[in-house]
């Protein structure tokens, strides 16, 4: 055995890890938004120490979202869009996606583009769909790039210029 395992026996190492908190990364009641999102993710998937629970996950995402955390806002939007741990509600999904999109969350920007393209919770608006797909694509989302290009085929040259102008305005506000 190498020096590390000669120093500690396996049972002693296990006890040391558990007592030091290394074996369990969760924080029971985080107050920081990033910790709340991580705990929400743990409840979404379940871990060896946390039983999967969609309602509890949504509660943790809500706590982070209310602090202005874009990742928490996006995840709460997903919960409302699909009815995961909360009642399905496209208007609330749209609200949380919008907040997260303005917080530069590229996935929320993509989802917002989809909502405007399909008219989900809003009147269909291909200019706004292009705007949000364009912002998400600018952050590296290849699905958004493809969606933006598909929407562009349904817009006039003037509408595309208008959507690109709006994209720059929103981009500047989000930065």
N, C-alpha and C positions, 0 to 999 in steps of 0.2 A: 504494500500500500504506500501511496505517497504520503508526504508529511502532514497534509491536512487531515486525512482520515486516521492517521496514527494518533493525532492529538485528540480527536473527538470520536467517541463511539457513535454509531448510528442512532441509538435511542437518545443519547445526550444531545446530539446535533438536532434531532427532531424537536426536542423540548426547547432547546435554545431558540430555534427558528420560530416556534409558536409563541413563546414568551416575548420575543423581540418584535413580533408582528410581521416578520418577513414571509411567513407562510400564508398570510391573509392580507391582501392589498387593500381590501375595502375599508372605508372609513364609515362608521355607523351613522353619523349625522353631519355630513360636510356642509359648511355654510358658503363655501366658494362655489361659483357656478361650474367651473371645470370638474370639481369633485362630484357635484350633483349630476352632471351629465354622465360621468363615468359610472356612478352608482345606478343611474337609470339604465345604462347599457348592460350592467350586470343583471339587473332585474329583467331586462328584455330577453336576455339569452339564458339566464340562470348560470350558476357556477357551482362548484362543489360545496360551497358554504351558503349560497343564496338560492332559494327556490324561485324559479321563473314566475314572474307575476306582472302582467301587463298594466294593471291598475297602479301598482306601486311605481313601476317604471314611468308611467305618464305623470304621476305626482312629482317625481324627481325632475323630470324634464320641465314641468311647469315651474318649479322653483328656480331652475336655472334661467328659463325663458323670462320670468318676471324680473330677473336681475339684468336683462338686456343681453344675455349670452346668445349669439347667433346659432351655435350648435344646438343649444337647448330649444330655441325657437323652431329651428328646422325639424328636430325630432318630434316636438309637440305637434307641429303641423302634420307630420306623417301619421301620428296617432289619430288626429282628427280626420284626416283624409280616409283612412282605412278602418276607423272604429277600433283601434287597438288600445284597450284599457280605458277608453272614453267613448261616449256615443259618437257615431259617424256624423260629421258636420263639415260640409265643404266650405261654408262661410268662415268658420273658425280656422280651418286648415289654411284658407286663403289669407286670413289675417296674420297667422303666425309665419307662413311662408313669406309674406310681404315684409314683415319685420326682419326676418333672417336674411332675406335677399338684400335689403338695405344695409345689413350688417356684413355684406360681401360674402355670404355663404353661397358658393357656386351651385350646390345641389338645390337649395331653395330657389335660386334664380331659375334653374332649369324647370323645377316644378311649377313655378309661377308662370313661366312661358307656356307650359302645358295647359295650365288652367285657362289662360287667355286664348290659346289656340282652340281648345275644346269648348270654351264657354262654361266652364265648371265653376259655379258660384258667382260668375260674372258674365256680362254680355261678351260674346266672342269678339276679340280684337286682335287681328293679325299684326298690327303695328306694335302693340304692346307685347305680343308673343315674340316677335322678332327682337324687340328691345331686350327682353329678359334672356332669351336664348343667346343673344349676342354677348351680353355681359358674362354669362356662364361660360360661353366658349372662350372669351378673352382670358378666363381664369384656367383654361386648359381642359374643359369638359368636352370631349370629342362627341358625345351624344348630343350635346347642345349645339355643336357646330353643324352636325347633320340636320338637326331639327330646324335650326335657323335657315339653312340653305333650302330646305323643303318649303318653309314658309315664304322665303324670298320669291319662289316661283309663282306665288299667288298674289304678290304685291307689284304695284307699278314702280317705276324708277323713282318717282317723287315720294311714294310711301316708304321706300327703302331709305332714301335720304332723310326723311323725317324720323324714321326709327333709329337710324345711325346717330342723328343729332341728339335725340332723346337718350340714347345709350351713353353718349359722352357726358351729358348733363348729369345723369344718374351716377355714372362712374366717378365723376369728380366729387359728388356728394358723399359717395360711399368710402372714398379714400381718406 
